[in-house]
Amino acid sequence: TVPIGALRLWDNQTSWANIEKTQGNFDWTTLDKAVATSQSHGVNDILMVLAGTPAWASDDPSPAALPVPGAAGMPKDFSWWDKWVTAVVTRYKGKITSYQPWNEANLSTFSTGSASEMADLTKRAYDIIKRIDPSATVVAPSTGTRLSGAFNKFYPAFLAGLKAMG
């Protein structure tokens, strides 16, 4: 009976690693269901976290990564990221209203990439999303503020990287 106004898709088997387990083969079942269920209950403000590098694409196969082993690594080839973002936005244009390029990008449990790499992924995602669905909102990767050292080390460099890319 509690009304829900918005949904953030993360920790529900909708990460990149969950959807594209093998290169070029997308299983949209869980994400389709999440979006349909959300919309059937009048929740049309949906934010999709695009994170979670599949093991086949990851430069860091660490078993400690979340949501699955390897997911914290950066893509070995950033064009694979571009294809993932393009596939999601093309499929869910007008249904998913916001995109977040990563979850807690400053914590190694979720990202082992550098601030510069995350700025590059964010800019690439922004350009793709705005080209395909100009009305969609793109937000910065979320941050884990409970570890202030990790925040202070990562986010100023990340923001400077974004600024440098315009």
Steps between C-alpha positions, in 0.01 A plus 500: 500500500801729501515701178820480296595791280830383355711187458878459485598179323797350682547189715214331315687296237491783243872580484697476179661181635156346556362593158794442261664189645658423165608762252217624281234277660254698709245343733253779568253282695560644848532860385189473281307366798629770736404778260158348423422439867603852587286653227201278583508651850518858371872544561633665188809671641760225454875539545722229352850443641710394202784347707634153555749392234444141383784258574577458129555878466662581835861602552473385864355153564499548879253268673435768765331734252130580517247408373694205350870406464678728254225764504715768666754498219505736208422367154815381324362675190287810555315434173332208682365754753371712211316199354348416840376856560366521143311171540337603829400849392371384163286230661362714783472842337204677658468235772818550702517872575844530663836329478789479744830381353620322814422406860728635775782562257740609772490166686715211375224250578306653211769657281871443461524757224673834528319832528612574144356173369171564678483851355555348154226238553263768630564730204462215253172394665373859502567546130333170408198553725437856381533394135244220536267644767554875539236527772678251727694628799859391561625524858851457637612165631379463857745547780578320821548784748545278804870480414596866470857423388375301202253777417759779524754305296258402222231762440703820454714315241187353338334842474819657365510224236141571398568871484801440276274306260249785491 
